[in-house]
Amino acid sequence: TRPPGRTILRAWDQAAGPRVTWVKGDVTDFAHLLEIAETHGVEGAIHLAALPNDNVCRPVPMHSVAVNVLSTQYLLELARQRKWRRVVYVSTGAVYQASDPKGFIRETDPATPGNVYGTTKHMGELLVNMYQKTYGVSACTVRVSWVWGPPLIPVGLDGPRGPIPYFLLRAVRGEKVHEPSGGEFIANFTYVKDVAHALLLAYRKDELPSNLYNLSNGQHYSTAEIVETIKRVVPGADISVGLG
């Protein structure tokens, strides 16, 4: 996958300070991951590495499986061999593609992936379940969706990241945004710091009652509501969205 730009890495480095050691590597190379684990005394993993949406995955299905599926098995296998404390696998709400978008989605609802991205992420979930049930590895899946917040990755506008960064960045830049439709689109948008906090809880808890969690603030927002909020917080923002 394309690594983050230098500006983003510098921001991360400044935020983390001396508590973090950065290692550049390849999550699809088991021997390399083993070397990193041995060299740095790794005791567990919060696994977010992935090709992040279907726009990226669809043109490269083999690479998508290697990154989204095999890397997950490699980390779970390291956890099995080296008795890691836990693996937290970060999955996606995209595994629920046949659900009611206006209703609540529970962990007991069946996964219904229908594209390359959702399918490969669900395959990773099945591996988590297998290693947890069969080998006793402490592992869980946390499904997130529509994550927004700094830093902006990729640097620029990206539709699959959702309307919040797409509209907000353009408003801050002083660009006019007049979308003819889309105001009635609703989704559950999750702030990045809430995601980080939840993943740390999933990793640090001594015991987990389940190996699968949906992460959400429990409320839907429409694109029209987002536009009105941006207009309140960005004075003079020239932004609008139509119905549909």
C-alpha positions as CSV (number, residue, x, y, z in Angstrom):
1,T,0.0,0.0,0.0
2,R,1.1,3.6,-0.6
3,P,2.8,4.9,2.6
4,P,1.6,8.1,4.2
5,G,3.4,11.3,3.1
6,R,6.3,12.8,5.1
7,T,4.2,15.6,6.5
8,I,1.8,13.1,8.0
9,L,4.6,10.9,9.4
10,R,6.1,14.0,11.0
11,A,2.8,14.8,12.6
12,W,2.4,11.3,13.9
13,D,6.0,11.3,15.2
14,Q,5.5,14.6,17.1
15,A,2.2,13.3,18.6
16,A,3.7,10.0,19.7
17,G,7.1,11.3,20.8
18,P,9.7,8.9,22.1
19,R,7.1,6.3,23.1
20,V,6.8,4.9,19.6
21,T,9.4,3.2,17.4
22,W,8.6,3.5,13.7
23,V,9.4,0.5,11.5
24,K,8.9,0.4,7.8
25,G,7.9,-3.0,6.6
26,D,5.7,-5.3,4.6
27,V,2.7,-6.9,6.2
28,T,2.5,-9.6,3.5
29,D,6.0,-11.0,4.4
30,F,5.7,-13.4,7.3
31,A,9.5,-13.7,7.8
32,H,9.8,-10.0,8.0
33,L,7.0,-9.7,10.5
34,L,8.6,-12.4,12.6
35,E,11.9,-10.5,12.6
36,I,10.2,-7.3,13.7
37,A,8.4,-9.2,16.5
38,E,11.6,-10.7,17.8
39,T,13.7,-7.5,17.4
40,H,11.2,-5.2,19.2
41,G,9.7,-7.6,21.6
42,V,6.2,-7.3,20.2
43,E,3.5,-8.6,22.5
44,G,0.4,-8.0,20.5
45,A,-1.1,-6.0,17.6
46,I,-3.9,-3.6,16.6
47,H,-4.1,-4.5,12.9
48,L,-5.4,-1.7,10.7
49,A,-3.3,-2.2,7.5
50,A,-5.5,-2.7,4.5
51,L,-6.4,-1.6,1.0
52,P,-9.1,0.7,2.4
53,N,-12.1,0.7,0.1
54,D,-13.6,-1.0,-3.0
55,N,-12.3,1.7,-5.4
56,V,-8.8,0.6,-4.4
57,C,-9.5,-3.1,-4.1
58,R,-11.6,-3.9,-7.2
59,P,-8.8,-3.4,-9.8
60,V,-6.3,-5.6,-7.8
61,P,-8.1,-8.6,-6.3
62,M,-5.0,-10.7,-5.8
63,H,-3.2,-7.8,-4.0
64,S,-6.3,-7.1,-2.0
65,V,-6.4,-10.7,-0.7
66,A,-2.7,-10.6,0.1
67,V,-3.0,-7.3,2.1
68,N,-6.4,-7.7,3.7
69,V,-6.4,-11.4,4.3
70,L,-3.0,-13.0,4.4
71,S,-1.5,-10.3,6.5
72,T,-4.2,-10.9,9.1
73,Q,-3.4,-14.6,9.2
74,Y,0.3,-13.9,9.5
75,L,-0.3,-11.7,12.6
76,L,-2.7,-14.3,14.1
77,E,-0.1,-17.0,13.5
78,L,2.6,-14.9,15.2
79,A,0.2,-14.5,18.1
80,R,-0.3,-18.3,18.2
81,Q,3.4,-19.1,18.1
82,R,4.6,-16.3,20.4
83,K,1.8,-16.3,22.8
84,W,0.8,-12.7,22.2
85,R,-1.5,-10.9,24.6
86,R,-4.0,-10.1,21.9
87,V,-4.7,-9.2,18.2
88,V,-7.4,-6.6,17.5
89,Y,-8.4,-6.8,13.9
90,V,-10.0,-3.7,12.5
91,S,-12.8,-4.5,10.0
92,T,-15.5,-2.5,8.4
93,G,-19.2,-1.8,8.3
94,A,-18.9,-2.6,4.6
95,V,-19.5,-6.3,5.5
96,Y,-23.2,-5.4,6.1
97,Q,-24.2,-4.7,2.5
98,A,-27.7,-6.1,2.7
99,S,-28.8,-4.3,5.9
100,D,-31.4,-1.6,6.5
101,P,-29.5,1.6,6.4
102,K,-32.0,3.3,8.7
103,G,-32.0,0.6,11.3
104,F,-29.6,-0.6,14.0
105,I,-27.0,-3.2,12.9
106,R,-26.0,-5.7,15.6
107,E,-23.1,-8.1,15.9
108,T,-25.6,-10.9,15.6
109,D,-26.8,-9.7,12.2
110,P,-25.3,-11.8,9.3
111,A,-22.4,-10.4,7.3
112,T,-23.4,-9.9,3.7
113,P,-20.3,-8.6,1.8
114,G,-20.9,-8.1,-1.9
115,N,-17.7,-6.5,-3.2
116,V,-13.9,-7.1,-3.1
117,Y,-13.3,-4.9,-0.1
118,G,-16.1,-6.2,2.1
119,T,-15.4,-9.8,1.1
120,T,-11.7,-9.6,1.9
121,K,-12.3,-7.9,5.2
122,H,-14.9,-10.5,6.2
123,M,-12.4,-13.2,5.3
124,G,-10.1,-11.6,7.9
125,E,-12.9,-11.8,10.4
126,L,-13.3,-15.5,9.8
127,L,-9.6,-16.0,10.4
128,V,-9.9,-14.1,13.7
129,N,-12.8,-16.4,14.7
130,M,-10.9,-19.5,13.7
131,Y,-7.7,-18.7,15.6
132,Q,-9.7,-17.7,18.6
133,K,-11.9,-20.7,18.7
134,T,-9.5,-23.4,17.5
135,Y,-6.1,-22.2,18.9
136,G,-7.2,-20.1,21.9
137,V,-5.6,-17.0,20.5
138,S,-6.8,-13.9,22.3
139,A,-8.3,-12.0,19.3
140,C,-11.3,-9.9,18.3
141,T,-12.7,-8.0,15.4
142,V,-13.8,-4.4,15.7
143,R,-16.0,-3.1,12.8
144,V,-15.8,0.6,12.1
145,S,-17.4,2.8,9.4
146,W,-17.1,6.2,7.9
147,V,-14.2,7.3,10.1
148,W,-13.3,11.0,9.9
149,G,-10.8,13.3,11.5
150,P,-7.1,14.2,11.2
151,P,-4.8,13.5,9.6
152,L,-6.4,13.5,6.2
153,I,-5.4,10.3,4.4
154,P,-5.0,10.5,1.4
155,V,-4.1,14.1,1.3
156,G,-6.9,15.4,-0.9
157,L,-10.5,14.7,-1.6
158,D,-11.6,11.1,-1.6
159,G,-15.3,10.2,-1.9
160,P,-15.2,6.9,0.0
161,R,-14.0,8.8,3.1
162,G,-17.5,10.3,3.3
163,P,-19.0,13.8,3.1
164,I,-17.4,15.2,6.3
165,P,-13.8,15.5,5.1
166,Y,-14.9,16.0,1.5
167,F,-17.1,19.1,2.2
168,L,-15.2,20.4,5.2
169,L,-11.8,20.6,3.5
170,R,-13.3,22.4,0.5
171,A,-15.1,24.9,2.8
172,V,-12.0,25.6,4.7
173,R,-10.2,26.2,1.4
174,G,-12.9,28.7,0.4
175,E,-14.0,26.6,-2.5
176,K,-17.6,26.7,-3.6
177,V,-19.5,23.4,-3.1
178,H,-22.9,23.0,-4.8
179,E,-23.9,19.4,-5.1
180,P,-27.2,18.9,-7.0
181,S,-28.2,15.8,-5.0
182,G,-27.2,13.6,-2.1
183,G,-28.6,15.5,0.9
184,E,-30.7,12.6,2.1
185,F,-27.8,10.1,2.3
186,I,-27.4,8.9,5.9
187,A,-24.7,7.1,7.7
188,N,-23.0,6.7,11.1
189,F,-19.9,8.8,11.0
190,T,-17.3,7.9,13.6
191,Y,-14.6,10.4,14.9
192,V,-11.1,9.1,14.7
193,K,-10.3,9.7,18.4
194,D,-13.3,7.6,19.4
195,V,-12.1,4.8,17.2
196,A,-8.6,5.0,18.7
197,H,-10.0,4.9,22.3
198,A,-12.2,1.9,21.5
199,L,-9.4,0.0,19.9
200,L,-7.2,0.6,23.0
201,L,-10.0,-0.6,25.2
202,A,-10.4,-3.8,23.1
203,Y,-6.7,-4.4,23.4
204,R,-6.3,-3.6,27.1
205,K,-9.3,-5.4,28.6
206,D,-8.2,-8.4,30.6
207,E,-11.1,-10.4,29.2
208,L,-13.5,-9.9,26.3
209,P,-17.0,-11.3,26.4
210,S,-17.1,-11.5,22.6
211,N,-14.7,-11.7,19.7
212,L,-16.8,-9.3,17.5
213,Y,-17.8,-5.6,18.1
214,N,-19.5,-3.0,16.1
215,L,-18.1,0.4,16.9
216,S,-20.5,3.3,16.5
217,N,-21.9,6.4,18.2
218,G,-25.4,5.0,17.6
219,Q,-26.7,7.9,15.5
220,H,-27.2,8.5,11.8
221,Y,-26.5,11.9,10.2
222,S,-27.6,13.0,6.8
223,T,-25.4,14.9,4.3
224,A,-27.8,17.8,4.6
225,E,-27.2,18.0,8.4
226,I,-23.4,17.9,7.8
227,V,-23.6,20.7,5.3
228,E,-25.6,22.9,7.8
229,T,-23.1,22.1,10.6
230,I,-20.2,23.1,8.4
231,K,-21.9,26.3,7.5
232,R,-22.1,27.1,11.2
233,V,-18.5,26.4,12.0
234,V,-16.9,27.8,8.8
235,P,-18.0,31.4,8.5
236,G,-18.9,32.3,4.9
237,A,-18.8,28.7,3.7
238,D,-20.5,28.6,0.2
239,I,-21.8,25.1,0.4
240,S,-25.1,23.4,-0.5
241,V,-26.5,20.0,-1.4
242,G,-29.7,19.0,-3.1
243,L,-32.2,16.3,-2.2
244,G,-31.9,12.6,-3.1
